[in-house]
Amino acid sequence: MLNSALTIILDEHRSLAAVTHGLRFQDWVEIAQALGTNGDPRFGAEPDHEFRSLFSRIVNLAQTPIGVGPSA
């Protein structure tokens, strides 16, 4: 499960880097306005304790640049 989560994070990191490369400041303003009214469908306004614990574990186990875990 952790391997799958790390794969998803890495894929998202690569995808977001490619997508955001050409965005201008005004693009970010429009994105923020469009997303600002949307709540998080899974967690609502406040992530629950389980998500925070899982996120912390992933960040602590993942190597840089994804997390702060030990180098290979």
Secondary structure, 3 states (H helix, E strand, C coil): CHHHHHHHHHHHHHHHHHHHCCCCHHHHHHHHHHHHCCCCCCCCCCCCHHHHHHHHHHHHHCCCCCCCCCCC
